Amino acid sequence: MDIQVHEIGVEKNRVVVIDDFLPDATRAVEAAAGLSPFPPETGTAYPGLRRVVTPAEIAADAYMVALLEQAAPFIGGVFDADAFDLLEASFSLVTRRREDLAVAQRVPHFDSPDPGLLAVLHYLNDIPGTGTCFYRHRATGIERVTADLIPQLHAAAVQELAQFGQPNPGFIGDSDERYEKILHVDGRFNRLLIYQGALLHSGFIPEDFTFSEDPRTGRLTGNLFVQVSGR
């Protein structure tokens, strides 16, 4: 494994990046393919398909268990967690084309303002130019959203709508007039990311992206959400 812990932005929030994470990651791709086609995501603003994994899907569940077990030391060590609970395990594919994105999908987002909610993202295909990026909101300086900052972020978004108009069609990508990119992590096969869901972030999707719905060729990720309790 090649392990990096980035401390990003003014707040020095931590993002863990680990390469060559699992010795048999190709099995996860086959497990995901066995569950396809995935249903469209409706519960969040994720721009594509998501398949929640349950213990009934034996091969897929075994992968998620292995992913969680291997990630556990980093969750505990880097994020000062005594313990954690698994909230959800899923496979995801980005499939929504630029012209179909809602306004909220064209800007960075956060998963939860709870600092104890961590996202664990495992890249399962090599697709050049893809990745995950983290951002600072220029007008407010917000990098990690807390419950008390949500009204401020919302008010700034209203002002920016009047000043700049609607966000440009498509995924945000690099810095723009609203957001400054503070970390870009390339998407590589068997690369793992761990970060607080409260960080402003977005998938990085290149212009020539094919939006495949096939787990063997699309932007397939294994995703865990965990809730940690601190020391």
Order of alpha helices (4+ residues) and beta strands (2+ residues): beta-beta-alpha-beta-alpha-beta-beta-beta-alpha-beta-beta-beta-beta
